[in-house]
């Protein structure tokens, strides 16, 4: 089995990415195809795929967005929306690739692309106890405003809004 390679996440990956998303996320967080596809269109430089032997084993959906204002789950994004923050929307790693460090590689590659684009901050909503993973990648929990806290609540009871400087 070969080592995974990182490449841009493209529309051709959509069926495999949707299947992987459905495997690793709870049903209430699975994006419908139009919403997922809009993220591919909005932020191509930050959306990355990891392939092994031609198969998708992990992906990262990330896009520029307005600080402390994550888009709702299932929202179709407008490509004209610009942002000052890299929002990490979705990191999915297949069972076959877990423990290989591929998630970290995808995130670090997105950080490099964001820094090159002049973005100096990243944010995310950690779900299902993933906050410890994100802390290891330099994120810290924030104190969200009431509006942001209401958005975070839609991601489940254990969800946390997190941020870091790039």
C-alpha positions in Angstrom: 0.0 0.0 0.0 1.4 3.4 -1.0 1.7 6.5 1.1 -1.2 9.0 0.8 -0.7 12.0 -1.4 -2.3 15.5 -0.8 -4.0 17.1 -3.8 -6.8 19.7 -4.2 -10.3 18.4 -3.4 -12.1 18.5 -6.7 -15.7 17.9 -7.9 -14.6 14.5 -9.1 -14.1 13.6 -5.4 -17.7 14.6 -4.4 -19.2 11.1 -4.4 -16.4 9.6 -2.3 -16.3 12.6 0.0 -20.0 12.5 0.6 -19.7 8.8 1.4 -16.8 9.4 3.8 -18.6 12.3 5.5 -21.6 10.1 6.1 -19.3 7.5 7.7 -17.6 9.8 10.1 -20.1 12.4 11.1 -23.5 12.1 12.9 -26.4 12.3 10.5 -27.5 15.8 11.6 -24.1 17.2 10.5 -24.0 15.5 7.1 -24.1 18.2 4.4 -26.4 17.8 1.5 -24.6 17.6 -1.9 -25.4 21.2 -3.0 -23.9 22.6 0.3 -20.8 20.4 0.1 -20.3 21.3 -3.6 -20.6 25.0 -2.9 -17.7 24.7 -0.5 -15.6 23.2 -3.3 -16.5 26.1 -5.5 -15.9 28.9 -2.9 -12.5 27.9 -1.5 -10.6 25.7 -3.9 -7.1 26.6 -2.5 -8.0 25.4 1.0 -10.0 22.3 0.2 -7.7 19.3 0.2 -7.9 15.5 -0.5 -5.7 12.7 0.6 -5.6 9.8 -1.8 -4.0 6.4 -1.5 -3.7 4.3 -4.6 -6.3 6.6 -6.3 -8.8 6.3 -3.5 -10.0 9.2 -1.2 -8.9 8.4 2.4 -9.4 11.8 3.9 -10.4 15.3 3.1 -10.5 18.8 4.5 -13.1 21.4 3.6 -12.0 24.9 4.6 -12.8 28.3 3.4 -12.3 32.0 4.0 -15.1 33.4 6.1 -16.1 36.2 8.4 -14.5 36.0 11.8 -16.7 34.4 14.5 -19.5 33.8 12.1 -19.5 30.2 10.9 -22.1 29.4 8.2 -24.9 27.1 9.3 -24.7 23.4 8.5 -26.2 22.7 5.1 -25.9 26.3 3.9 -25.0 26.8 0.2 -22.1 29.3 0.2 -21.9 32.3 -2.1 -18.6 32.4 -3.9 -18.6 36.2 -3.5 -18.3 35.9 0.3 -14.9 36.9 1.4 -13.4 36.5 4.8 -10.6 37.4 7.1 -10.5 33.9 8.7 -9.8 30.4 7.6 -12.9 28.4 8.7 -12.2 24.7 9.0 -15.6 23.3 8.1 -15.0 19.6 7.8 -12.1 17.2 8.4 -12.9 13.6 7.6 -10.5 10.7 7.9 -11.4 7.1 6.9 -10.9 4.3 9.3 -8.1 3.0 7.0 -6.2 6.3 7.4 -6.7 7.0 11.1 -3.6 7.2 13.1 -1.4 8.0 10.1 -1.1 11.8 10.7 -3.0 12.5 7.5 -5.5 14.8 9.3 -2.6 17.0 10.6 -1.0 17.0 7.1 -4.2 18.3 5.5 -4.7 21.0 8.2 -1.1 22.2 8.0 -1.2 22.4 4.2 -4.4 24.5 4.5 -2.7 26.7 7.0 0.2 27.3 4.6 -2.2 28.2 1.8 -4.1 30.5 4.0 -0.9 32.3 5.2 0.1 32.7 1.6 -3.3 34.3 0.9 -2.8 36.8 3.8 -5.2 35.0 6.3 -3.7 35.1 9.8 -6.4 33.3 11.8 -8.3 30.0 11.8 -11.5 29.0 13.4 -13.6 25.8 13.7 -16.3 24.2 15.7 -15.0 21.0 17.4 -17.7 18.3 17.7 -18.1 15.1 19.6 -15.1 15.5 21.9 -12.7 16.5 19.1 -11.5 19.5 21.0 -8.4 17.7 22.4 -7.4 16.8 18.8 -7.7 20.5 17.8 -5.8 21.6 20.9 -2.8 19.5 19.7 -2.9 21.5 16.5 -2.7 24.8 18.3 -6.4 25.7 18.7 -7.9 27.0 21.9 -11.4 27.3 23.1 -13.0 30.7 22.8 -15.7 32.5 24.7 -18.3 32.9 22.0 -20.8 35.8 21.9 -24.4 34.8 22.5 -25.1 34.7 18.7 -22.0 32.5 18.1 -22.9 30.2 21.0 -26.4 29.7 19.5 -24.7 28.6 16.2 -22.3 26.3 18.0 -25.2 24.6 19.8 -26.5 23.3 16.5 -23.4 21.1 16.3 -24.3 19.1 19.4 -24.0 19.4 23.2 -20.2 18.8 23.3 -19.4 21.2 20.5 -16.9 24.0 21.1 -15.9 27.0 19.1 -12.1 27.2 18.8 -9.6 29.5 17.1 -5.8 29.9 16.6 -3.4 32.4 15.0 -1.7 31.1 11.9 
